[in-house]
Amino acid sequence: MAAGGQRTGLATGPGPGPEAGGGGGCCCSRSRRPAPGLVRPGFRQDACLSASAARGGGAVGRAGHRRRGRIDRRRAARFCPRRRCRRQPDPDGSAVTLPAGQFVEWLAARLARAGLTRGFGVPGGGSSLDLMAALRHQGVATVVTAREDAAVMMAGVTGALAGTPGLAFTTKGPGLAAAANGLASAALDRLPALLVTEAFEAAELGFLSHQVFDQAELVAPLLRVGGAEVLAPDEACVETWIASSGRPPRRPAVVFPGAAAPERTASPEPPAAGDQERAAALLAASRRPVVIVGLEATCAATAAALRPFVERLGAPTLVSYMAKGCLPDGHPLYAGIFTGGAVERPCVGEADLIVLVGLDPIELIRQPWAYQAPVLDLCEAAHEPHYVVPEVRLTGPLDESLEAMTAGARQSSWTAIEIAGHRQHYLRGMEIAAGGGLNAVEVVKAAARAFGAKARLAVDAGAHMFSACAFWNSAQPLDLLISNGLASMGFAVPAAIAAALYDPERGALAITGDGGLMMCLGELKTAAETGARICVVVCNDGRLSLIDIKRAGRQLPDLGLTWQPPDFAAVARGFGLAAWRVEQSADLASAFTAAAVHEGPSLIDVRLDPSGYPDQLRALRG
């Protein structure tokens, strides 16, 4: 963003250390001298630098185009709303940015100490190769994926399962651009993925336009959700992120080795005085509470504290898609899945108090809040905007909040018969009547019978997800993996690969549609090369089913949302997978039985009848 055509694109450089005469490390520093290669002469240094400028944003277009030299302070505030950060400068007032080679060596060692066992990515010819070599030196495996977005998804899922940071790496330019969907998934699905990507050399930006764009500005909008950030490549910033990656609210981050970048961190707001007493009083006064559990409850400590809480209340408990297993499906208090739709309204509508436990509103559908009962919100972090203003919000570690609330809770007036009735109402709504061909419910039930509770299930966005989430039995948190913040297609196969590599004994299934599989078909190569014990189940109906239902509901003409079903079994065999093609119910059991005992990756191509989806969607959402 310098005048006169001088480039300020994100570039490697010595950073604002003592040698460069750099100023303080906070992203809100008012009078900070920029690092060489990041901000060129002529830049206004008396302004509060925006995160983009501090990261060296702005290298777009040809030399000679004028760049803005002034940074609006209001724009800067959007990147650091609290105008403070935890990053501390050195005693002489500078913050040390490590050179790229030194940084990746330190990073590899630090992530290995944090428990990282595997990184994912598509390398370029620069620092990503150095990172792979450094990881190998630390005994950390690297998996070269087919696409960069899948690498970020795999890294995030691995981190969530292991309770450690996840790691992905890409090259600059097209590599980072291709990673964008994975980064959006990590931000909106609350996955702890650290994306390490390359930067341009400072000297290159005086003449280079090939592949050059403002890399920091590309990722900034994806990272604003949930406090995610671009990290400076120094130890303090990365340490802060690692410390926050083990429990909700998890968040991704991006780092450009060798390029200075500010850190922005939002400190959680402490509970107001008296909140715990008010919450306990609200709970004690309730006779018909309903509990709704969300993705923040998926860490082990919270899940362990959840069961005694709901059992003390004796209240029907619903879970979000991403919280499946926090209360086992087989528990007598389990009442179904909460999406903000219609099928759960008979249950939640009877509540005189709705207790949210770690419910991140990012999972709910686009319908207004439908209930008048007061809300008690127990959360790790407050989320804005939200569908409802709670009567009381208790913010802090969920396991501690649940333990405190359990002590004063009393048994509700709900009966076991009432709760079982609501659970059966939900499951009946998700059934699909037998028709002319195989349906998704049949497929999911057959998979569950063959694989039992052993394998994890990863589910793609699409009409098949309703059946998969309803009828796959989940006994533990993260038994079911789904993108329900971004709701990205192409998530299930990368997630299943990551889960199977993390826990080979359990392995994983991926249930996806034909459209979703075509978005990540190259990852069958990754499954084959790694030997991941996954079974990809393709609901192959030759259409974008969920979108086609919406088209039909609007009485629009045929818009080309259907196609001739591909032969995915043949494609999978070409990649080296075992594969079966199933066209009728009689063949389901044998295919799943064979896949369940297969030691390597496999695929089942199921020719599906989509005619039952509209009724199922109507029951779910109204």
N, C-alpha and C positions, 0 to 999 in steps of 0.2 A: 504494500500500500504506500509506497514511496512515490514522490512526484518524478516526472521526467522519464518515465518508462523504466526506472530501476526496479528490479524484481525483489519481492520480499517473500517468495514462496518458502514453505517449510523446508529448512535446509540444515544439514549438519554443520556444526561449528564448535568452537571451544566452550561456548556457553558463557553465562554471566558470572564467571568465577573471578577470583582475585586478579588473575592476569588480564582479564578483560575490563576490570574496573566495574563489575556489575553491581547493581543495587540490591535491595532486599528481595527475598524470595516470594513475598506474597503477591498474588495476582492483583491486589488492589494498590500496589505501590504507586504513589503519585509521581515520583521523580526517579525513575529507574532507567539506567543506561542499558540499551539493548545489547544482546549478544551479537558479535560479528556474524554476518551471514543470515541474520534474522530480520533486522530492521535497518534499512539503509540511511545514510545521511539525508537530512532534510525532513525526517519524520519529527513531528511535534513531540518532544519529550516532557513537556510540562502538563500533558494531558494524562488522565487515568487510562492506561492502556487497556484495551479490550482483550479478552482471551485470544481472539483471532490475531491481533497484532503481536501479542506476546509470544504466540506460537509461530509467528512468521507467516500469517495468511496473506493471500492476495496475489499470488503468482498465476494470473490467468491472462490469456491473450498474447499478442505480439509485443515485442519491444517497441517503445514509442507511445503506447497507450498510456494515458495519464491515470494515476492512481490517486485515491483520496489520501490526503496527508493528515487529516484530523480525525480523531476517534471520538465519537459521541459518548459522553459519560453515561448516559442512560443505557446505551448499548452495552457498555462495560458492566453495568450493574446487573444486566440480565445474566451474565456469565458468573457473577459472584454476588448473589443477592444479599448475603449477610455481610459482605465487604470485610471478610476476615478469612483466613485459612490457617491450618495447623502447620503448614510448612514453615520451618524456622530458618532464618539466615545464619550463616557462620558469624562468629563474633565480630569480624571486621565488616559485617553488613552485606556480605555477598552470599549467594546460594550456588553450590557447586553442581554443575552439570557435567557428568562424566563423558569422555569421548566414547564414540559408538562401540569400538572394540572392547574397551574396558568395561563399559556398562553391560554389554550382553554377557560377558564372563561373570560379572558380579550377579546379574539377574538369574542366570542359569543356576549358580550355586545357591542363591537365596530361595528360589522356587523349589529346588530339590530339598532344602532343609524344611520348607513348608509342607512337604509331602507330595509334591508333583511327581508323577511317574511317567507321564506321557504328554507330549505336545502334538498339535495338529496344524497343518498348513500347506501352502503352496509357495515355495521359496522363490526369490529372485536371485540376482547375482551378487548382492551386497551383504548387508548386515544380517539378513535372514540365514544365509549360509553359515556365517560366524556363530549365530545363535544355535543352529543345529549342531555344529561341532562342539560348542560349549556344553550343550545339553548332553551330548553323547559322553563327554568327559565326566559329567556328573552322574552318569548311569541312568539318564532319563531318555526314554525312547521317543522317537519322532515318527509320526504317521503322515505321509504325503497324501493329501486328499485330492479328489478330482476338481473340486471347486472351493474357493475361499470362504464363501458363506457357510458351507457345510463344516469347514474347519472350525469356525467360530462357534457354531452350534455344538459340535462335538466337544470342544473345550469347555463350554459352559455347562453342558450336561455332566461331564466328568467332574468338574468342580463341585456341582451341586450334590452329586452322589457321594463324593469323597469328603466333602466338607473342607476342601482345600481350594487354592486358586486354580483356575483352568488356564491353559495357555494356547494361543493360536498365533500364527505368524504369516505374513504376506510380504510381497514386494510392494513397491510404491506404484503410483499411477493406476493401471488397470487392476492390479492385485487388490489394492485397497478399495477401489470402486466395486469390485465383485464381492467384497466382503460385507458390503453395506447391509444386505438383508440379514445376514447372520448377526451383525452388530445390533441392528434394530430388534431382532429376536432376543438377544441377550439383555438389552435394556428393558424391553417390555415384559419379558418372561422372567426377569429377575435372576439372571444367571451370571456367576462370577467368572467371566472370561476376560483375560488380559490379552489384547491384540497388540502384538509387536510388529510394526511395519516400518519400511525403510523410508528415508528422507533423501532429498537431493543435496548434493554437495553445494556449499555456498558459492563456490566459484562457477558452478554450472549455470546458475540462475542469471548471470549476466548475458548469456547468449542462447540458452536452451528454451525451446517451447515444446519439444516432443514429450508427451505424457505429462506435461506440467499443468497442474491445476492446484487450487488451494486445498490441500489435503486436510488441514485442520478444520476448515469451514465445511468440508464435506461431512465429517463425522460429528461436528458440534451439535447439529439439531437432533441427531440420533442419541446423543449422550446427555441431553438436558433432562431427560425423563429419569426420575428416581435418584438424582444426585450422581449419575455416572459422569466420567470426566476424561479429559486428556491429561495425562500425567507428565510431569517433567522427568527426564531420565536421570534422576538422582536417587540416592538411597532413601532419603526421608520420605519423599512422595510415594515411592513404591511400598515402603514399609507400612505407611498409613493405609494404603489400599489393601495390602495383604491382611492386615489386622481386621479389616471390616468384611473380608470375603467369606468368612466361615459360617455366618448365620444371617438370616434375613434382617433388614432388607438388603439382599445381595445386589451387586451392580457391576457392570463391566467397566473396562477402562481401555484406553489406547495410549501407547507410548511410541514415540519416534526416537530411536537411539541417536544420540548426538545432537538433538535439536532441543533448545530450551523451550519449556512450556510451563505455564503456571498450573498450580493445583487449586481446585476449589472444592471445599468440603463443607457440608452443612451439618452443624452439630445438632443432634436431636434435642428437641425441646423437653425439658424435664416436666413431669406431671405437676399440675398446679396443686397447691396445698389443699388437702381435703378431698382430692379426687378419689383416693382409695376408699375413704369412708363413705362417700356419696355412692360409689359403685356398689359397695357391699350393701348399703341400705336399699338401693334399687333392686338388687338381686333378692334380698330377703323379703321384699314386699310382693314379689312376683309369685303367682300360683301356676301360670301356664307359660313358662319361658320356652323359647325355641333357640337352639344354638346353631350358628352358621360358621363353618370353619373354612379358612382360606389358606393361600399358599405360604403365608408367613409361619404357619404351624408345622411345616414339613421338617424342621430340624428335630433331632432325636429327643432333646430335652423337653421341647414343647409338646411333642406327641405323647411323651410319657406322662406329662402333667395333665394332658387333656382328658384322658380316660377317667381318672378319679373325679375330675370336675363334673363331667356330664353324668357320671353314675351317681354322684352325690345329689345332683339335681333331678335325675330321672327324666331328662328332657329329650324330646326328639332332636336329633342332630343331623344336619345336612352339611355336605362338603362341596366345595367348588371342584371343578375338574382337576386342577393342579394339586388339590389337597386330598385327592382320593387315597385312602389307606391310613390317613391320620387317625380316623376311627375305622376299624375294619368293617368291610361290607357285611360280615356275618354277625356283627354286634347287634343285640336287640334294640339299641337306641338309634341305630343308623336308619335314617328316613329318606335317603336319596341324595340327589345332586341339586345344588342351588345355582341357577344361572341368572336369576332376575326375570325369568319367564313365567309361563302360566302353570306348568304341571305341578310346581311346588306350592302354589298359592293356597290350596285347601289346608295344608299343614301350617304354613307360616301365618296365614290369615287368622288362625285361632290363638296366636300368641298374645299375651299381655305384656311381654318383654322380649325383644330380639337381642340376643347376645352374639356379637360378631367377635370371632377369635381369629385374629390375623387375616381378616378378609381384605385383600387388596382389591379396590374397585376396578382395577385394570382388567379383571376377569369377567366382568358383568356385561350383559348384552345391552343394546341401545334401546332400552325402555326405562321410563321413569320408575322411581321407587314406588311400590304399590301398597305399602303398609302404613297404618296409623299408629301402631304400637311404639312406645318409646324404645330407643336403641342404646345399649351399652356396648361401646367399642373398645375391645382389648386389642392393642396393636403394638408392633415393634416400632413403627414410625407412623406419624399422621400423614394421610394421603389427601392431596388436594389436586383437582376437584374430587368430590365424593358425591354419591347418589343421595346421601342422607346426612343430616346434622344430628349427631348423637346427643342423647340426654347427658351422658357422661362418657368421656374418652380417657382411658387409662393407657398411657404410652410408656413403654419400657420392655424389658425382656419378658416375653410371653410366659415362659415357664414360671417365673416369679409371680407374675400377675395372676396366673391360674391357681397357683398354690395359695396365694392370699385370698382369692375369691372362694376357693373350695372350703377353707376353714369356716366361713360364715354362711355357706349355702345350706338350703334346706330342701327336702324332697318336694317335688312339684305334685300337682294333681293329675298328671298324665297317667294313663294306664297302658300296660304293655299291649293290649288289644288295639287301642287307638293308634299307637305308634306303628305297630305292624300293619295296620290298615293304610296309613299314609305311605309306608314303604311299598306296599303292594300296588297302591294307586300310581305311584311313580313308575314302577316296573311295567305295569299294564300299559301305561301311556307310551312306553318305549318299545313295546312289542310291535312286530310287523306281521300282518295277516298273511297266511300262505297264499301264494299267487302262482303265476305261471313258471317261475324259475327260482333260483337261489336268492335269498335276501341276506342283508348284512347281519341280522340277528342270528340266523342259522350259522353263519361263518364264525362269528365271535364265540358262540357257545361251543362249536366244534373245536375251535382253537383252545378254549379254556379246558375242555375235557382232556385234550391230548397233552397239553403242557402243564396243567394243574397250576399250583401257586409258585412253581419254580421260576419261570422266566418273567422278566419285566416286560411290560408292553409299552411301546412308543406309538403314538397315534398322530396322524396327520389331520390338518383341517380339511373339512369336507363332510358330506352327508353321512358317511360311514362312521364318523366320530361319535354320533349320538348312541349308536348301538354298542360301539366298543367301550365307551366310558360307562354305560349302564350295566353291561353284562360281563365285563371282565372283573373278576373278584380281586380286590386289593386288600391286603392284610397289613401292609406297612406303608409309611410315607414313601413316595417316589417309586412305588410299584408300577405306577402308570405315569408316563412322561408325555407331556403335550405342550404345545405352544398355544397358550390361551390368553396371552397378553397381546402379542402381535398376531396370533392365529395364522402363522405362515404355513403355506403348503411347502412340501419339500423338507419338512423337519423330521419326520418319523424315521427315515432310513439313517441319516446321520446320528440321530439320538440313539437308535438301537445299536449301531456300531459302537458308539462311545460306551454305552451301558455294558455291552458284551465284552469289550476289552477291559473295562474296569472290573467286572466280575464274571470271568469266563465260566465259572461253575453254574451260575444261573442262566447265562445267555440272555437273549432278548428276542421279542417279536416286534416287527414293525407292521402296523396295519395302515395302508395308504390307498388312495385312489389312483386310477390310471393317470390322471392329470398331475397329481403330486409326485408320482414316481418319475414321470418324464422330466420333471424339473431337477431331479438329482440322480438320473440314471447312471452317471459316471461313478457314483459312489458304490455301485456293485463291484467295480474294480477294487475299491478300497477294502470292501468286505472280503473279497477273494484273496487279496494280497496279505491281509492281516490274519486271515483264517478266523475271523470273528464268528462266533456261534450265534448267528441271527437267522431268523426265518422272516422273509418279507412276504406279507400277504397282500396281494393286489386285488382290490375290489374293482374289477375291470368291467365297467358298464358303458364305455365308449362315450362319455360325456362329462362335462362339469356339472354334476348332478345338483348340487346345492344352488348354483347360479341359475341353472335351467329351471328349477322350481320357482325361483323368484321371477324369472322371465315369464313363465306361464301364469303366475299369479297376477302379473301386470297386463296380461293378455297381449303380449308383444309377439310379433311373428318370429319364425325361426331365424336365429341370429348366428348360426354356425357354431353352436356350443356342443355339437355331437360329432363323432368321427367313427371310423371303422376300428373296432377294438384291436390293438396290437397284440402280437403273440409274445407276451413278456416271458413266457417260459423258454422260448427259443432264444430270446435275447440273453436271459440269465445264463443259459448253458454256454453261450458264447463267451461269457465272462468267467466261466469255470464253476458256476454254482450248480448244485443239484436243483432240479426244478420239476414241477408238476403242473398240469393244466386240469382244472376241475370245472365241469359244466353242469353237473347234477348232484343232488344231495347224496346219492349213494356213494359217490367218490370222495366226499369230504373227509370222512373218518380215516380212510386209508392214507390219503395224502398227508394229513396232519400227524398221523402216527409215524409215518416214515420221516417226516421233517423233525419230529421231536427227538428221535434217536440219532439223527444225522450229526456228525461231529463238526462239520464246517458250515459255511453259509448256504442257505437254500432259499427258494422262492416258490410260492404257490400262486398261480394265476387263476383267480376265480372269476368266471363269467357270471356277472351279477344282474339280477332284475331290479331296476331302480324304482319300480312302480309304487312300492310301499313307503318311500321316503316322504312324500307330501303329507300324509296323515300323521306320520311320526313327528315331523317338524311342527305341524299344527298343534299337536298335543303338548309339545315341549314349550313352544313360544306363544301360542295363542293366535 
